[in-house]
């Protein structure tokens, strides 16, 4: 079977697309946002055009059902205004000074994966979105640069001079 036989023309944008194998018999629209909206409105038109469905959400019974739900869920639609939320107060705390004694053992730097990647998957996802890559080496390199830059900003360099990165961000 050739690849062109499996493709279908979108009813909205008229482009060829590969339908999802699970719904290939019924899928008539591609996955573009505009086509998905057209698919939704088309299916709603079909549903409402069937006998008995036109007044499905109308009438005194439906009005009473909605009123009862609103009584049972007060304040559901009300949202707290942003001006009422108070910002978190952050006190200005100086960073801990680095150990200057040679007798104090230096902390062995942990690997990047131990330090931040395994603890915060959202951080890995964010880096992946920013860089457009899912390769672990590229994510790790970018994370190292971000970590160094963050330490510089916070003044957490282990020596007296700021940390530097090999690659600019």
LINSULNOR-V873004 format. One record per residue. N is the residue number from 1. RES is the residue in one small letter. SS is DSSP state (@ for helix, = for strand, . for the rest). PSI is psi as a letter, one per 30 degrees, with the letter a starting at -180 (* if undefined). D_FIRST is the distance of its C-alpha to the first C-alpha in Angstrom with 1 decimal. Layout:
((N & RES & SS & PSI & D_FIRST) (N & RES & SS & PSI & D_FIRST))
This chain:
((1 & x & . & k & 0.0) (2 & x & . & l & 3.8) (3 & x & @ & e & 6.7) (4 & x & @ & f & 8.5) (5 & x & @ & f & 6.8) (6 & x & @ & f & 8.0) (7 & x & = & l & 11.3) (8 & x & = & l & 14.3) (9 & x & = & k & 17.6) (10 & x & . & k & 20.6) (11 & x & . & f & 23.3) (12 & x & . & d & 26.0) (13 & x & . & f & 25.3) (14 & x & . & g & 22.5) (15 & x & . & l & 20.5) (16 & x & = & k & 16.7) (17 & x & = & l & 16.2) (18 & x & = & j & 14.0) (19 & x & . & l & 15.4) (20 & x & . & k & 16.9) (21 & x & . & f & 14.8) (22 & x & . & f & 18.0) (23 & x & . & g & 18.5) (24 & x & . & f & 15.2) (25 & x & . & f & 16.3) (26 & x & . & f & 19.7) (27 & x & . & k & 19.5) (28 & x & . & f & 20.3) (29 & x & . & k & 22.1) (30 & x & . & a & 21.3) (31 & x & . & g & 23.6) (32 & x & . & k & 26.2) (33 & x & @ & e & 29.7) (34 & x & @ & e & 30.4) (35 & x & @ & e & 27.2) (36 & x & @ & e & 27.9) (37 & x & @ & e & 31.4) (38 & x & @ & e & 30.1) (39 & x & @ & e & 27.9) (40 & x & @ & e & 31.0) (41 & x & @ & e & 33.2) (42 & x & @ & e & 30.8) (43 & x & @ & e & 30.5) (44 & x & @ & e & 34.3) (45 & x & @ & e & 34.9) (46 & x & @ & e & 32.9) (47 & x & @ & e & 34.8) (48 & x & @ & f & 38.2) (49 & x & @ & f & 37.6) (50 & x & . & l & 37.3) (51 & x & . & k & 40.6) (52 & x & . & f & 42.8) (53 & x & . & f & 41.0) (54 & x & . & e & 42.9) (55 & x & . & g & 46.0) (56 & x & . & e & 44.4) (57 & x & . & g & 46.0) (58 & x & . & l & 49.1) (59 & x & . & l & 52.4) (60 & x & @ & e & 55.4) (61 & x & @ & e & 53.7) (62 & x & @ & e & 51.2) (63 & x & @ & e & 54.0) (64 & x & @ & e & 55.9) (65 & x & @ & e & 53.0) (66 & x & @ & e & 52.5) (67 & x & @ & e & 56.3) (68 & x & @ & e & 56.5) (69 & x & @ & e & 53.7) (70 & x & @ & e & 55.4) (71 & x & @ & e & 58.7) (72 & x & @ & f & 57.1) (73 & x & . & i & 55.5) (74 & x & . & k & 58.2) (75 & x & . & g & 57.4) (76 & x & . & e & 53.7) (77 & x & . & f & 53.1) (78 & x & . & k & 56.0) (79 & x & . & k & 55.3) (80 & x & . & k & 57.9) (81 & x & . & k & 58.9) (82 & x & @ & e & 58.2) (83 & x & @ & f & 61.8) (84 & x & @ & f & 62.9) (85 & x & . & k & 60.9) (86 & x & . & k & 63.0) (87 & x & . & l & 61.8) (88 & x & . & k & 62.1) (89 & x & . & k & 65.3) (90 & x & . & k & 64.7) (91 & x & . & k & 67.9) (92 & x & . & j & 68.4) (93 & x & . & k & 68.5) (94 & x & . & k & 69.0) (95 & x & . & l & 66.6) (96 & x & . & k & 68.1) (97 & x & . & k & 69.8) (98 & x & . & l & 68.4) (99 & x & . & k & 70.5) (100 & x & . & f & 72.9) (101 & x & . & k & 74.4) (102 & x & . & f & 73.2) (103 & x & . & f & 74.2) (104 & x & . & k & 71.6) (105 & x & . & k & 68.4) (106 & x & . & k & 65.5) (107 & x & . & k & 62.6) (108 & x & . & k & 59.7) (109 & x & . & k & 56.8) (110 & x & . & l & 53.9) (111 & x & . & l & 50.4) (112 & x & @ & e & 48.5) (113 & x & @ & e & 46.1) (114 & x & @ & e & 49.1) (115 & x & @ & e & 50.9) (116 & x & @ & e & 48.5) (117 & x & @ & e & 44.8) (118 & x & . & f & 44.8) (119 & x & . & e & 47.3) (120 & x & . & j & 45.5) (121 & x & @ & f & 41.7) (122 & x & @ & e & 42.2) (123 & x & @ & e & 43.8) (124 & x & @ & e & 40.7) (125 & x & @ & e & 38.5) (126 & x & @ & e & 40.8) (127 & x & @ & e & 40.8) (128 & x & @ & e & 37.0) (129 & x & @ & e & 36.9) (130 & x & @ & e & 39.7) (131 & x & @ & f & 38.3) (132 & x & . & g & 34.6) (133 & x & . & k & 33.9) (134 & x & . & g & 33.2) (135 & x & . & k & 34.4) (136 & x & @ & e & 37.4) (137 & x & @ & e & 39.4) (138 & x & @ & e & 39.2) (139 & x & @ & e & 40.1) (140 & x & @ & e & 42.9) (141 & x & @ & e & 44.3) (142 & x & @ & e & 44.3) (143 & x & @ & e & 45.9) (144 & x & @ & e & 48.6) (145 & x & @ & e & 49.4) (146 & x & @ & e & 49.6) (147 & x & @ & e & 51.8) (148 & x & @ & e & 54.1) (149 & x & @ & e & 54.3) (150 & x & @ & e & 55.1) (151 & x & @ & e & 57.8) (152 & x & @ & e & 59.3) (153 & x & @ & e & 59.5) (154 & x & @ & f & 61.0) (155 & x & . & h & 63.4) (156 & x & . & g & 62.2) (157 & x & . & k & 62.2) (158 & x & . & f & 63.6) (159 & x & . & a & 66.0) (160 & x & . & f & 68.3) (161 & x & . & l & 65.9) (162 & x & . & l & 62.6) (163 & x & . & l & 59.4) (164 & x & . & l & 57.3) (165 & x & . & l & 53.6) (166 & x & . & e & 52.1) (167 & x & . & k & 49.5) (168 & x & . & l & 50.3) (169 & x & . & * & 48.3))
